[in-house]
């Protein structure tokens, strides 16, 4: 259609020989600038097309015309300024039809790259502009070897680096490989913390090395709130955190530990207090919030503590297929692989794919329910409840009994639950195998010590 003139195009549209579709769209007017912007972005992503202003929907369309050329030019210009990148758009051609003026724009495609309108990527599907999913966008960027979000330049420059934080990472990395120590420049470049021309930090470098990343990337923060009761009504404490990734993890975990109920634990004659939810589970979830967050989504990351549960809400939900692979098979997947790589050497991230299994294991270890996971649109929601799991099997019952008594013998279990010695030994040994207890001693003097 590139050879056709605007007048010829309009004539064919009006008589119905060119329908509204992949490369042609029309609108009655300019009342919705967002609609104009979405259509422009969709055409730019999908190879280009024609946008006609002044036709009402119909088969064939009705000629309505426009009232003011300058208003059309201003509206289209406003829409274009919200596109990223701004595509090449022709000057408007105003064609007279039925004594009414019609505006026609030609939008040039971006050669396979993606165009967003107000930070939302669009593509042309049949006769409509459709939002692209994160998976579609990721596949296109990967196929064209376009920089990931982590590797794109941020507003921060090298002077914005927290020198103490950089020194910490350098020390850790060089301790792991003392025979081939890295210089500061090599470390920053090898870990994608600097742009290729060294002029700016990448988004990754901003997240892990600046003192307050939200100064440059507003979405890099976590809101934490402690509520009284079970509903998000009465706030007891709240904090909005924006720190480099390593310190952010520690600050979130500390806030959780301060605001969660505690349980008692004994080691010999020593008494300890620890959060009702194991710290390892809390830390793993916070790490996952940072590593798996969709930083292109302006929605905030949120942690809410109630009297009976703690909820973690994070932009960046996986597809149902990917979620099942994570939950059932522990298959590793990272939205932000370079952030994960950065945190791994300093032991702030567990082995790939083990986050949710670790949380499940830790909750089970202390007799709590497994995490409740919900995916809604692009939001990943995880809840951990404090209420102890109701015993469902004899093994569960004996586990709770062992934890209460701290140490039990086979005879104790046989007497209280009226079971045979082989059955009692089998269940107790199964609890040992699951890591809940330790068997010490021999024969009649042996006991099972519960953790």
C-alpha positions as CSV (number, residue, x, y, z in Angstrom):
1,X,0.0,0.0,0.0
2,X,3.0,2.2,0.1
3,X,2.6,3.3,-3.5
4,X,-1.0,4.6,-3.1
5,X,-1.7,8.3,-2.6
6,X,-3.7,9.6,0.3
7,X,-6.6,10.6,-2.0
8,X,-6.7,7.1,-3.6
9,X,-6.5,5.5,-0.2
10,X,-9.5,7.5,1.1
11,X,-11.5,6.7,-2.0
12,X,-11.0,3.0,-1.6
13,X,-11.8,3.1,2.1
14,X,-15.0,5.0,1.5
15,X,-16.3,2.6,-1.2
16,X,-15.3,-0.4,1.1
17,X,-12.6,-2.0,-1.0
18,X,-10.0,-1.3,1.7
19,X,-11.4,-2.4,5.1
20,X,-10.2,-1.3,8.5
21,X,-7.5,-3.8,9.4
22,X,-3.8,-4.5,10.0
23,X,-2.5,-1.4,8.2
24,X,-5.5,1.0,8.1
25,X,-7.5,2.5,10.9
26,X,-9.8,5.4,11.2
27,X,-11.5,7.5,13.9
28,X,-14.3,9.9,14.0
29,X,-12.3,12.7,15.6
30,X,-9.7,13.6,18.2
31,X,-11.7,13.4,21.4
32,X,-9.5,10.6,22.8
33,X,-5.8,11.4,22.5
34,X,-5.0,8.1,24.2
35,X,-6.8,6.3,21.4
36,X,-4.7,8.2,18.9
37,X,-1.5,7.3,20.8
38,X,-2.3,3.7,21.1
39,X,-3.0,3.3,17.4
40,X,0.2,5.2,16.5
41,X,2.3,3.0,18.8
42,X,0.6,-0.2,17.5
43,X,1.3,0.7,13.8
44,X,4.9,1.6,14.6
45,X,5.4,-1.8,16.3
46,X,3.6,-3.8,13.6
47,X,5.2,-2.5,10.4
48,X,3.5,0.9,9.8
49,X,0.1,1.9,8.5
50,X,-2.4,4.7,7.8
51,X,-4.4,6.6,10.4
52,X,-7.4,8.5,9.0
53,X,-9.2,11.1,11.1
54,X,-12.7,12.2,10.2
55,X,-14.5,9.0,9.4
56,X,-17.2,7.4,11.5
57,X,-17.5,3.6,12.0
58,X,-19.6,1.8,9.5
59,X,-19.5,-0.5,6.4
60,X,-18.5,1.6,4.5
61,X,-17.5,4.4,6.9
62,X,-19.4,7.7,7.0
63,X,-17.6,10.9,6.2
64,X,-17.9,13.3,9.2
65,X,-14.9,15.5,8.5
66,X,-12.9,17.6,11.0
67,X,-13.5,21.1,12.2
68,X,-10.0,22.5,12.7
69,X,-6.8,21.4,11.1
70,X,-4.6,22.9,13.9
71,X,-6.5,21.0,16.6
72,X,-5.8,17.7,14.8
73,X,-2.1,18.5,14.4
74,X,-1.9,19.5,18.1
75,X,-3.7,16.3,19.3
76,X,-1.5,14.0,17.2
77,X,1.6,15.8,18.3
78,X,0.6,15.4,22.0
79,X,0.0,11.7,21.4
80,X,3.4,11.3,19.7
81,X,5.2,12.9,22.7
82,X,4.0,10.0,24.9
83,X,5.3,7.4,22.5
84,X,8.7,5.7,23.1
85,X,10.5,5.7,20.8
86,X,8.7,8.4,18.9
87,X,8.0,6.9,15.4
88,X,8.3,8.7,12.1
89,X,4.9,10.1,11.2
90,X,4.2,12.0,7.9
91,X,2.9,15.5,7.8
92,X,-0.9,15.3,7.7
93,X,-2.5,15.3,4.3
94,X,-5.9,17.0,4.3
95,X,-8.2,15.6,1.6
96,X,-11.6,17.0,0.7
97,X,-14.4,14.5,0.4
98,X,-18.1,15.3,0.2
99,X,-17.2,18.9,1.0
100,X,-15.6,17.8,4.3
101,X,-12.0,17.8,5.3
102,X,-10.3,14.5,6.2
103,X,-6.8,14.2,7.8
104,X,-4.6,11.3,6.8
105,X,-1.3,10.3,8.6
106,X,1.2,7.7,7.5
107,X,3.1,6.0,10.4
108,X,6.4,4.3,9.6
109,X,7.2,1.0,11.2
110,X,10.2,0.7,13.6
111,X,11.8,-2.2,11.7
112,X,10.6,-4.8,14.2
113,X,11.3,-2.8,17.4
114,X,8.6,-2.2,20.0
115,X,6.8,1.2,20.5
116,X,5.1,2.0,23.7
117,X,2.4,4.6,24.5
118,X,2.6,5.9,28.1
119,X,5.0,3.1,28.9
120,X,2.7,0.4,27.6
121,X,3.8,-1.5,24.5
122,X,1.2,-1.9,21.7
123,X,0.9,-4.0,18.6
124,X,-1.6,-4.2,15.7
125,X,-3.9,-7.2,15.9
126,X,-6.4,-7.4,13.0
127,X,-8.2,-4.0,13.2
128,X,-7.3,-3.0,16.8
129,X,-4.4,-1.7,18.9
130,X,-3.7,-4.3,21.6
131,X,-1.5,-4.2,24.6
132,X,1.5,-6.6,24.4
133,X,2.1,-9.0,27.2
134,X,5.4,-9.1,29.0
135,X,6.2,-12.5,27.4
136,X,5.5,-11.1,23.9
137,X,7.7,-8.1,24.6
138,X,10.5,-10.3,26.1
139,X,10.5,-12.6,23.1
140,X,10.8,-9.7,20.6
141,X,13.6,-8.0,22.5
142,X,15.5,-11.3,22.9
143,X,15.1,-12.1,19.2
144,X,16.6,-8.7,18.2
145,X,19.3,-8.8,20.9
146,X,17.9,-5.6,22.4
147,X,19.3,-4.6,25.8
148,X,17.3,-5.9,28.7
149,X,15.8,-3.4,31.2
150,X,18.7,-4.1,33.5
151,X,21.3,-3.1,30.9
152,X,19.6,0.1,29.7
153,X,21.1,3.4,30.8
154,X,19.6,5.1,33.8
155,X,19.7,8.8,34.8
156,X,22.4,8.0,37.4
157,X,26.1,8.5,36.5
158,X,29.3,7.2,38.0
159,X,29.5,9.9,40.6
160,X,26.3,8.6,42.1
161,X,27.8,5.2,43.1
162,X,28.0,4.5,46.8
163,X,31.7,4.0,47.2
164,X,31.4,1.9,50.3
165,X,28.9,-0.4,48.6
166,X,31.2,-0.8,45.6
167,X,34.1,-1.5,47.9
168,X,32.1,-4.2,49.6
169,X,31.3,-6.1,46.4
170,X,34.8,-5.8,45.1
171,X,36.2,-7.2,48.3
172,X,33.8,-10.2,48.2
173,X,34.5,-10.9,44.5
174,X,38.2,-10.7,45.0
175,X,38.1,-12.9,48.1
176,X,36.5,-15.6,45.9
177,X,39.1,-15.3,43.2
178,X,42.4,-13.9,44.8
179,X,44.6,-15.1,41.9
180,X,42.8,-12.9,39.4
181,X,41.6,-9.8,41.3
182,X,39.3,-7.4,39.4
183,X,39.8,-3.6,39.2
184,X,36.9,-1.3,39.8
185,X,36.5,-0.6,36.1
186,X,36.6,-4.3,35.1
187,X,34.1,-5.2,37.8
188,X,31.6,-2.5,36.8
189,X,31.9,-3.4,33.1
190,X,31.8,-7.2,33.5
191,X,28.8,-7.0,35.7
192,X,26.8,-4.6,33.4
193,X,26.7,-1.8,35.9
194,X,28.0,0.8,33.4
195,X,26.9,1.7,29.9
196,X,29.3,0.9,27.2
197,X,30.6,4.5,27.0
198,X,31.0,4.6,30.8
199,X,28.8,7.7,30.9
200,X,26.0,6.4,33.0
201,X,25.1,3.6,35.3
202,X,22.8,1.0,33.9
203,X,19.4,0.4,35.6
204,X,21.2,-2.6,37.2
205,X,24.0,-0.5,38.5
206,X,21.5,2.0,39.9
207,X,19.6,-0.7,41.8
208,X,22.7,-2.3,43.4
209,X,25.2,0.5,43.8
210,X,23.4,3.8,44.5
211,X,22.4,4.9,48.0
212,X,18.8,5.6,47.1
213,X,17.8,4.1,43.7
214,X,14.3,5.7,43.7
215,X,16.0,9.1,43.1
216,X,16.7,7.9,39.6
217,X,14.1,5.0,39.1
218,X,11.0,5.9,41.1
219,X,9.7,2.3,41.2
220,X,12.7,1.0,43.1
221,X,11.1,1.0,46.6
222,X,9.2,-1.3,48.9
223,X,6.3,-0.1,51.1
224,X,6.0,-1.9,54.4
225,X,3.0,-1.6,56.7
226,X,2.0,-3.3,60.0
227,X,-1.8,-3.3,60.6
228,X,-3.7,-4.0,63.8
229,X,-6.1,-6.9,63.4
230,X,-6.8,-8.8,60.2
231,X,-7.9,-6.0,57.9
232,X,-5.9,-3.1,56.3
233,X,-7.5,-0.4,58.3
234,X,-5.6,0.6,61.5
235,X,-1.9,1.2,60.9
236,X,0.5,0.5,63.6
237,X,3.8,1.1,61.8
238,X,4.8,2.0,58.2
239,X,7.9,2.6,56.3
240,X,8.8,3.3,52.6
241,X,12.2,1.9,51.8
242,X,14.5,2.8,48.9
243,X,18.1,1.5,49.3
244,X,20.6,-0.4,47.3
245,X,19.5,-4.1,46.8
246,X,21.7,-5.6,49.5
247,X,20.7,-3.1,52.2
248,X,17.1,-3.2,51.1
249,X,17.0,-6.9,51.8
250,X,18.3,-6.5,55.3
251,X,16.0,-3.5,56.1
252,X,12.9,-5.4,55.0
253,X,13.8,-8.5,57.0
254,X,14.6,-6.4,60.1
255,X,11.2,-4.6,59.8
256,X,9.5,-8.0,59.5
257,X,11.3,-9.4,62.6
258,X,10.4,-6.3,64.6
259,X,6.7,-6.5,63.7
260,X,6.0,-10.2,63.6
261,X,5.0,-12.3,66.7
262,X,7.8,-14.4,68.1
263,X,8.1,-18.0,69.2
264,X,10.4,-19.5,71.8
265,X,13.2,-21.9,71.0
266,X,15.6,-23.7,73.4
267,X,19.1,-24.9,72.8
268,X,20.2,-26.8,75.9
269,X,19.5,-24.4,78.8
270,X,19.5,-21.3,76.5
271,X,16.3,-19.7,75.5
272,X,15.9,-17.8,72.2
273,X,13.2,-15.8,70.6
274,X,12.7,-15.8,66.8
275,X,10.0,-14.6,64.4
276,X,7.0,-16.9,64.2
277,X,8.0,-17.3,60.5
278,X,11.5,-18.5,60.0
279,X,14.0,-15.7,59.0
280,X,15.3,-17.8,56.1
281,X,11.8,-17.9,54.5
282,X,11.3,-14.1,55.0
283,X,14.7,-13.3,53.5
284,X,14.1,-15.6,50.5
285,X,10.8,-13.9,49.7
286,X,12.3,-10.4,49.9
287,X,15.2,-11.4,47.7
288,X,12.7,-12.8,45.2
289,X,10.7,-9.5,45.2
290,X,13.9,-7.6,44.1
291,X,15.1,-10.2,41.6
292,X,11.8,-11.0,40.0
293,X,10.2,-7.5,40.1
294,X,8.9,-6.1,36.8
295,X,10.6,-2.7,37.0
296,X,8.7,-1.5,33.9
297,X,5.5,-1.6,35.9
298,X,4.9,1.5,38.0
299,X,2.8,-0.4,40.7
300,X,4.5,-0.5,44.0
301,X,6.0,-3.5,45.8
302,X,4.1,-4.0,49.1
303,X,4.6,-6.0,52.3
304,X,1.7,-6.0,54.8
305,X,1.8,-7.5,58.2
306,X,-1.5,-8.5,60.0
307,X,-2.2,-10.3,63.3
308,X,-2.5,-13.6,61.6
309,X,-0.5,-13.4,58.4
310,X,2.0,-11.4,56.3
311,X,1.4,-10.6,52.6
312,X,3.9,-9.9,49.9
313,X,2.7,-8.1,46.7
314,X,5.0,-7.6,43.8
315,X,4.7,-6.5,40.1
316,X,6.0,-9.2,37.8
317,X,3.7,-12.2,37.9
318,X,4.9,-15.2,35.9
319,X,2.6,-17.0,33.4
320,X,0.7,-19.9,34.8
321,X,2.9,-22.3,32.9
322,X,6.1,-20.8,34.3
323,X,4.6,-20.7,37.8
324,X,3.8,-24.4,37.7
325,X,7.3,-25.2,36.6
326,X,8.6,-23.2,39.6
327,X,6.3,-24.7,42.1
328,X,6.3,-28.3,40.9
329,X,9.8,-28.7,39.5
330,X,12.0,-26.0,40.9
331,X,13.0,-24.9,37.4
332,X,15.0,-21.7,37.7
333,X,13.7,-18.5,36.0
334,X,14.7,-14.9,36.7
335,X,13.2,-11.8,35.2
336,X,16.3,-9.9,36.1
337,X,19.2,-12.3,35.7
338,X,21.9,-9.7,36.2
339,X,20.5,-8.5,39.6
340,X,20.5,-12.2,40.7
341,X,24.1,-12.6,39.5
342,X,25.1,-9.5,41.4
343,X,23.6,-10.7,44.7
344,X,24.6,-14.3,44.4
345,X,28.3,-13.9,45.4
346,X,27.4,-12.1,48.6
347,X,25.0,-14.9,49.6
348,X,21.9,-12.7,49.3
349,X,20.3,-15.1,46.8
350,X,19.8,-18.8,47.1
351,X,20.3,-21.3,44.3
352,X,18.3,-20.6,41.2
353,X,14.8,-22.1,41.3
354,X,14.9,-22.9,45.0
355,X,13.1,-19.8,46.5
356,X,9.6,-21.2,46.8
357,X,10.7,-24.7,47.8
358,X,12.9,-23.2,50.6
359,X,9.9,-21.2,51.9
360,X,7.7,-24.3,51.8
361,X,10.3,-26.3,53.6
362,X,10.8,-23.7,56.3
363,X,7.1,-23.2,56.9
364,X,6.6,-27.0,57.2
365,X,9.6,-27.2,59.6
366,X,7.9,-25.0,62.2
367,X,4.4,-26.5,61.6
368,X,2.9,-23.7,59.6
369,X,0.8,-23.8,56.5
370,X,2.5,-23.6,53.1
371,X,2.6,-20.3,51.3
372,X,-0.6,-19.2,49.5
373,X,0.2,-17.9,46.0
374,X,-2.1,-15.9,43.8
375,X,-1.5,-14.4,40.4
376,X,-3.7,-11.5,39.2
377,X,-2.8,-9.7,36.0
378,X,0.9,-8.7,36.5
379,X,0.8,-8.9,40.3
380,X,2.4,-11.8,42.2
381,X,0.8,-12.2,45.7
382,X,2.1,-14.5,48.4
383,X,0.7,-14.9,51.9
384,X,2.2,-16.7,54.9
385,X,-0.2,-17.4,57.8
386,X,0.9,-17.8,61.4
387,X,-1.9,-20.2,62.4
388,X,-0.4,-23.6,63.0
389,X,-1.3,-26.3,60.6
390,X,-4.0,-28.7,61.8
391,X,-2.7,-32.2,62.1
392,X,-4.1,-34.3,59.3
393,X,-2.2,-37.6,59.8
394,X,-0.7,-39.6,62.7
395,X,2.7,-38.4,61.6
396,X,1.5,-34.7,62.0
397,X,0.1,-35.5,65.5
398,X,3.3,-37.1,66.7
399,X,5.3,-34.2,65.2
400,X,3.3,-31.7,67.3
401,X,3.6,-33.9,70.4
402,X,7.4,-34.2,69.9
403,X,7.8,-30.5,69.6
404,X,5.9,-29.9,72.7
405,X,7.9,-32.5,74.8
406,X,11.3,-31.7,73.0
407,X,12.5,-35.3,73.5
408,X,10.4,-38.5,73.3
409,X,11.1,-42.3,73.3
410,X,9.5,-45.0,71.2
411,X,7.7,-46.2,74.4
412,X,6.2,-42.8,74.9
413,X,4.7,-42.8,71.5
414,X,3.4,-46.4,71.7
415,X,1.7,-45.7,75.1
416,X,0.0,-42.3,74.2
417,X,-1.2,-43.2,70.7
418,X,-1.8,-46.9,71.3
419,X,0.3,-48.1,68.3
420,X,2.8,-51.0,67.9
421,X,6.6,-50.6,68.4
422,X,7.3,-51.1,64.6
423,X,4.7,-48.4,63.7
424,X,6.2,-46.0,66.3
425,X,9.7,-46.6,65.1
426,X,8.7,-46.2,61.5
427,X,7.0,-42.8,62.1
428,X,9.8,-41.5,64.3
429,X,12.4,-42.4,61.8
430,X,10.4,-40.8,59.0
431,X,10.4,-37.6,61.0
432,X,14.1,-37.9,61.4
433,X,14.5,-38.3,57.7
434,X,12.4,-35.2,57.1
435,X,14.8,-33.2,59.3
436,X,12.3,-32.6,62.1
437,X,14.1,-34.7,64.8
438,X,17.4,-36.3,65.7
439,X,17.8,-39.8,67.0
440,X,20.4,-40.2,69.9
441,X,21.4,-43.2,72.0
442,X,20.9,-46.9,71.6
443,X,18.1,-49.4,72.3
444,X,16.0,-48.7,75.4
445,X,17.9,-45.5,76.3
446,X,17.5,-43.9,72.8
447,X,15.4,-40.8,72.4
448,X,14.2,-38.6,69.5
449,X,15.0,-34.9,70.0
450,X,12.8,-32.5,68.1
451,X,13.8,-29.2,66.5
